[in-house]
């Protein structure tokens, strides 16, 4: 064998052995094969490691649970209601002492206002007539008060106010008396006697008093008003959940009969988002807020509220929205080429006057007002009295002084409280003053007394919706009749095989089966639940009804017969 050109040291073998073969240096298979094997081993190790991590991750990830759309949430029991509280309008801050407005020179001057009369100070069934009560209250008799107020006697004042007339001591020893302070004309009127024998002090503002349906009405000047139909019955310790005792109408101008609150922020990332967007699509005022069909209200607003004194008219709705958009972005969003909006600074914030547009229904004179950051309303200018005076300033910083807001708009910042925090109903509806005296029920010719007002709420559940609300009746007798009728008809429907089949066909069986009611005074609380399939059918039904309704009243451009003149 020829010697190597470049002699290398050889690894010593065991004693007495021949030198090791050069190929054994670096392994029995040689350096190149060793490298290949090393790479292969590394790949296998990484594959094993990745597989182990994947397996461990899969074990930690909860399995996907398929929800049966026919599964029904557990229906809660109807809740006991607490006594109603008197609705109080926001009270503006008192003027500074050096800024207290002086009364007009020609305005009649009344004696200093005495302390309020305490109900406990007048014995029940005292038999005190109206003149004696007036003397206790103001130190003058009823004729003197009426003369200061309107130049007519007390009986004429009471008749003009629409009350039953002045008792005047007609021999009804149990009648008691009611004294009402009138802030509409700075006078005092003596109203009809209260049947419980107590003395009741109430505000009698001709323009901004309390509607008979319990809603708070206002002309923008009243500071505090008390409801004249408060139901004192109930458990003071009761704590009903959000929505059970809600009344949305009190947040809107006087005379409204139906109000809707939609918490889009609670629906945005759920399986119900598309269905709710479909329900909102037929609304005429969606076109006032959104031009293109591919723009979703759920992506732009967190809360929407709609209310109307005349649901058959498309130009009378008041719309309120809360958004996280910056003021400039919101103005740009509302000002579109096919629906221009001219913005200006006013005492109430940023005013948006709408120009000619195919989206604008003839007779619609509503304006946009961004009265504080994040909040906007589309409302009739008559409901924004005192807020539309031109002012100087920056549009982005324009906002109304809290004391300048009409009471309904001042209270609007708290309307979301009706839906609870952090959880509660996602959809709420209140209707009042629009129910017939008797409502027919679908079995045995039974009827239900029509409520004065009703609120229905829908709360999201993983398996569907929980439904709660309340019905308010004219008196306890009507409420008791309604509660008994609902319980009786529920039992009859469930016991009748054909009726049960019909309920299932119309997706109403679960709502009837889970229904429970509880009466407190003249109010009836109710609760039930519906499945996902029921909810889908319900929302589709509502969508179809809204589409047909607004097409019928001419929201496609034909003005309704009741539209006000521009």
FINURO-63800 format. One record per residue (C-alpha): residue in one letter; x, z, y. Coordinates in steps of 0.001 Angstrom, whole numbers, plus 500000, padded with zeros to 6 digits. Each point is the difference from the previous one (the first is absolute). Example, Ala and Ser with C-alpha at 12.3 -4.5 7.8 and 13.67 -1.06 7.14 Angstrom:
a512300507800495500 s501370499340503440 
This chain:
x500000500000500000 x501315499131503379 x500534502874502364 x497573500366502904 x501184498487503189 x499016503198501743 x500713502920497594 x497344502762500267 x500113503544498801 x498155500493496803 x497871502964499264 x501645502177497437 x498180500207496722 x499863502944497740 x503324501172498691 x501389497585497465 x497399497335500846 x500626496624501396 x499361499476503735 x496340499519500917 x498612496524500333 x499830498920503641 x496319499192499556 x499257503666499460 x500973500811503570 x496724500446501982 x497849500161496877 x499632498384496709 x498048497048501478 x502251499266502926 x499566500436503774 x497468497135500560 x497642501083497256 x500234503601501185 x498799498962503463 x497023498103498542 x498969502971497895 x500320502319503025 x497652497829502056 x497491499810497139 x500049503754499546 x499468500508503765 x497027497650499960 x498440501784497022 x500551503389501635 x498352498825503252 x497075498500498121 x499501503282498157 x500277501937503263 x497501497750501780 x497609500159497065 x500256503784499999 x499303500179503756 x497049497601499625 x498586502044497126 x500402503246501926 x498394498449503082 x497066498749497960 x499553503464498543 x499924501480503511 x497545497404501397 x496388501048499350 x498029497493497975 x497521497780501816 x496506501396499597 x497190497479499966 x496892501278501805 x496707499192498366 x497860498730502873 x496974501518498325 x501511503503500069 x498066502213502408 x501665502671502132 x498744503530499414 x497059500383502362 x500367503044502273 x497130502395500622 x498139499691503283 x501417502457502517 x498276502761501900 x499904499325503714 x500822502485502728 x497693500461502999 x500388497173502455 x502052500676503080 x498861498944503423 x501683496749500910 x502127500532503092 x501217497222502205 x503622500254501130 x500239502166503096 x502189498508502747 x502533502271501696 x498649501751503122 x501086498540503346 x502668501788501960 x498697502505502513 x501118497926502974 x498503496867498439 x496553501358499151 x497487497385501169 x497577501138502677 x496314499324499355 x498376497309502144 x498486501283503229 x496501498836499061 x500077501511496505 x497717503046499520 x501989503188499644 x499066502188497048 x500684503721499718 x503273500922498251 x499792499400496288 x499224503258498173 x501660501015496749 x498603498220496935 x497007501629498369 x500850501562496669 x497437499368497289 x500330503574498815 x499014501274503456 x496427498730499584 x497992501762497306 x498510497695497381 x496296499423500496 x500191501735503381 x497197497867501335 x501921499267503179 x498547497067501854 x502005497226501598 x499934501448503522 x501352503361498829 x502829498325498132 x500833497923503044 x500053503122502123 x502410501654497602 x502207496943499986 x500248499111503670 x498176502596502002 x497345497550501096 x496766498893498448 x499323496682498333 x498274498441503007 x502983500715502263 x502439498504497525 x497864496925499528 x499582499592503743 x503748499996500496 x500451497566497134 x497424497312500610 x497441501106502486 x497332500399497333 x498704502934498042 x501425501097496655 x497246498390497962 x500701496607501569 x503734500358499381 x499423500862496347 x497587497096499567 x502414497548501609 x502735501164497661 x497958499127496966 x499609503544498754 x496740501397498747 x499343501586503383 x500429503460501450 x498377502755498014 x499290502015503155 x498683502937498038 x497191498398498024 x499545503041497821 x502482499071497242 x501795503305499721 x502508498621497488 x500947496928501942 x503131501320501704 x501631497755502589 x502755497475500374 x502008499574503175 x501861496718500432 x502565499208502674 x499785496450501276 x503266498495501148 x498597496541500615 x498504501011503343 x501590503410500500 x496641501644499507 x498573502476497557 x496968499280497865 x497796502265497978 x499264498400496657 x497501500716497274 x500105503301498140 x502154500241496914 x497986500941496955 x502413502581498670 x499472502294502907 x503595499939501139 x501380498633503246 x502049496850499647 x502316498593502653 x500579496247499779 x501323497149502118 x497376497570501259 x501936497027501270 x497697497050500431 x502762497463499449 x502400501683497635 x498190502608497985 x499764500264496268 x498216497375497999 x497288501203497704 x501991498797496996 x502790502427500776 x502395497510501499 x501805500935503167 x499013497771502884 x501657499827503358 x500075498206503304 x503603501007500436 x499323502921502324 x498701502767497750 x502535502637499074 x498280501937497231 x496759499341498158 x498278501829497162 x498071498375497196 x496277500616500099 x499475499570496241 x502606502270498433 x499111501262496519 x500984503660499805 x499445500264496244 x503014500103497706 x502779502206498706 x502481500951502755 x502736500236497354 x499380496502498611 x502921497603500381 x498694496546499067 x502598497282499478 x500674497259502515 x497157497525500282 x497337502205498420 x498654501148503369 x501401497202502172 x498082498420502886 x501791496982501460 x497334499042502550 x500907502913502261 x503321498257500747 x498362496988501627 x497866499348503087 x496450501266500037 x497363497974498183 x502139498730497116 x498305500011496602 x502710498983497530 x503738500755499983 x502731499096497489 x503507501407499585 x502549498199497789 x503386501602499305 x502011496847499368 x503164502064499583 x498471501557496864 x499019496617498589 x502999497858500942 x502142500462496889 x497215500342497457 x498171497670497651 x497062500138502424 x501825498391502932 x498795496453499340 x496420501125499349 x499861501955503267 x501524497077501885 x497219497882498503 x497369502435501259 x501458499878503524 x500309496211500078 x496314499210500769 x499914502395502955 x499686498079503267 x502410502367501713 x502735499144497541 x500211496693501856 x500415501972503227 x502990501827498542 x501495497375497681 x500048496235500375 x501528498566496849 x498390500678496639 x503374500743498429 x500610502988502305 x498960503241498351 x498503502863501972 x501538502431497518 x503469498852501032 x499373500533503730 x497786503078500337 x499890503461498440 x496433500881500972 x496983497950501012 x496684501369501251 x496857497987500733 x496792501271501566 x496878498397501384 x496685500907501630 x498508496749498630 x501458498793496697 x497995496769500283 x501985499028503114 x503586498793499716 x500898500744503621 x499155503696500170 x502569501387497562 x502656502400501248 x503296499549498144 x502819502558500008 x503367499449498325 x503169502021499477 x503227498144499419 x503744500584499827 x500704496830501968 x501738500459503340 x497781499360503064 x501627496641500746 x499675498874496362 x496348501056499910 x499203498087503187 x501736496920498631 x498128500344496716 x496636500093501794 x500883497231502466 x499951496780497966 x499901496335501107 x496462499537498674 x498872503388501353 x501878500777503238 x500006503515501421 x501071500758503580 x501639503412500253 x500171502249503061 x500674503653500818 x496953502125500765 x499338503708500375 x499052500133496326 x503167498332498653 x500452496296499225 x496864497890500454 x499584496743498073 x497375497560501254 x499233497257497485 x499890496378501090 x497985497102498610 x500452499661496282 x498253498503496977 x500341503488498505 x497957501541502821 x496262500225499387 x497929499082503082 x498770503097501784 x502948502113498871 x501422501754503068 x502046502660498251 x503575500646501089 x503124501384498369 x501362503307501257 x503276501481498780 x499405503502501359 x502974501659498334 x502917498934497839 x498874498962496535 x496278499900500827 x497823497081501092 x496288499445500430 x497773496968500436 x497022501362501903 x497280499257502514 x501291500641503558 x496974502239500581 x501432502426497435 x503343500076501827 x498747501189503388 x502792501157502285 x502777498439497916 x500028496386501198 x501153500430503601 x503150497913500659 x503167502063500273 x503724499480500442 x502540500536497273 x501664498657496884 x497772498597497257 x502118501543497269 x499618503466501518 x496362499669501104 x497811502851498751 x496937501915501090 x500124503567501244 x498281502132497330 x497646501536502564 x498833496521501094 x498814498916496538 x496279499970499242 x499296502709497412 x499480497564497122 x503373498362500561 x501738503349500514 x498684501141496629 x501045496775498268 x503553501249499479 x498613502500497481 x497662497699498037 x502535499763497172 x499571503748499454 x496599499195498487 x501854498344497110 x502322502942499339 x503777500483499939 x502007498919498132 x497446498811497458 x496316499280500159 x497503497142500268 x501256496490500694 x496612498595501035 x497250501880501852 x496616498912501352 x497475501933502102 x496542498626500834 x497344501757502083 x496661499201501558 x499490496892497884 x498307501244496821 x496289499572499236 x497768503048499688 x499801499498496225 x502476498298497656 x498689498638496707 x501855500987496836 x500325497689496992 x497806501921497556 x496465501290499798 x499112499010503553 x501932503028501289 x501037500189503631 x502668501885501886 x499626501272503584 x502166497863502248 x502936501995501404 x500792500269503674 x503624499227499178 x502193499324496980 x503736499864499363 x501587498414496906 x503725500136499225 x502240498341497396 x503190501726498879 x502556498195497859 x500555501232496458 x502343498505497363 x496915499087497956 x497683498889502824 x498318501765502921 x498623503460500701 x496862499778502128 x498878502837502285 x497883500506503078 x496960501595501524 x496419499270501002 x498464501717503033 x496209500289500215 x497543500938502708 x499342503448498544 x500617502194496955 x496764498935498329 x500992496322500042 x503487500868498741 x498596502064497122 x497619497180499057 x502871497496500033 x502315502178497909 x497303500615497391 x499080496305499892 x503624498928499498 x500489502446497116 x496707499009498352 x500522496244500315 x503594500301498718 x498754501722496839 x497202497464499498 x502330497017500418 x502520501357497500 x497298500913497470 x498375496558500157 x501889497600497719 x498961496827501850 x500784501564503365 x503441501054498773 x500702496467498806 x498995498631503386 x502270502501501754 x502935498902497853 x499278496361500720 x500092500627503743 x503089502239499762 x498025503050501178 x499831502092496816 x503138502051500657 x498944500804503560 x496606501247498809 x501389501826496970 x502593501941502009 x497725500751502970 x499555503596501119 x498309501298503151 x499983503312501874 x497712500846502898 x500887502303502894 x497282500225502612 x498946496517501006 x503130498367498638 x500657498738496486 x503578499503498773 x500595497653497071 x502910498957497801 x500625497573497146 x502613497521498747 x500247496358498972 x502417498063497822 x502405497303501103 x497622497342498690 x497149501625501930 x502128500035503152 x500911496347499647 x496352499052499612 x499027502199502955 x502588498519502357 x499056496471498959 x496358500809500688 x500863501383503443 x502077496906500757 x497120497695499086 x497501502026502010 x502221499972503090 x500655496279499692 x496305499189499712 x499036502413502778 x502404498722502629 x499341496391499150 x496285500719500424 x500429501597503442 x502149497159501248 x503540501324500056 x501273496426499500 x499422499266503670 x496256500239500517 x499219503014502188 x497540502524498597 x496637500295501661 x500831503511501179 x503363499130501563 x500324501323503580 x500578497568502810 x503659499584500953 
